[in-house]
């Protein structure tokens, strides 16, 4: 306890300097945590992917459809448990800035393939009975203040026109990694309206979602599906859901790398600031360290004092930075919910914050410690007064 008391007194001997240094560390750790959370949010879809789900799309590109007739053939392949299908609708609500994922799906099978989307039984039954019904995620409903039974009109961008839907259910994620901003409606409703206007998309789907019996059979089932439709007019490409999600992330990989680089640059900058603080502190106390040497204290004692003082300052700033990261992330995530539907501070980000604070504290103390330990007693005593 005496040692800790001494370390705290030394750390705050110059209160203004210590406060400004801690403030700088707090801001840096908070910025580092936010940037790492952005990276985590970028990969949220990949991390939430199931190992037992596959996605089948057109081998040429996702923008080309697949016949609905493929559904029955896929279902007959050994290892397939459930087959669902969907089409990206691409509609907007009132204004194009109100962007959120909206999909036309086969409701019954979709809820089997994605059990992490939880919805009340009565709401699910109401949704299944109403051809114009839709379900939406909790966050989306709260954002626009929709209520069950409300009519919501989307303006179609891919499928032109105004499309009216009735809110029949609100789904919630099984855990906080599940996207609660999606808008799901019946594929049959979409298909009926486009039969006479967009014949190329009639009886066509954008992709199939497939639940396999065992995750270790994913590669085998993927090859079987693609082999079934080889040399057809619409060949398929089947991949794991994780690989499918990763294909979108890879398009923006340069941005992700830049964010990661900036997050580490922030740590290097604050490391220089703390090192400067510790250098000034050590220079002022050279005489004190010389007196300690004359009393028989060795280099390891001086190392413990300087390193301990550095860690007190960096950990104080680090803890404050971690605490402030949570409200900052909540605000940031709310403002950018259209781009990052899942924006949670993960425990691994907290661990990285702690590791960064410890690293800064240790490295910032190295050079001052070397100088304090190596200086001769006579030279140190000349600094007194």
Helices and strands as residue ranges (DSSP letters): H 2-11, H 15-42, H 44-47, E 53-58, E 66-67, H 70-75, E 80-88, E 91-92, E 102-105, H 107-113, E 117-118, H 121-129, E 133-137, H 138-144, E 151-156, E 161-173, E 183-186, H 187-194, G 199-201, E 204-205, E 207-212, G 215-217, H 218-228, E 236-240, H 241-250, H 253-284, H 286-294, H 299-335, H 347-374, H 377-381
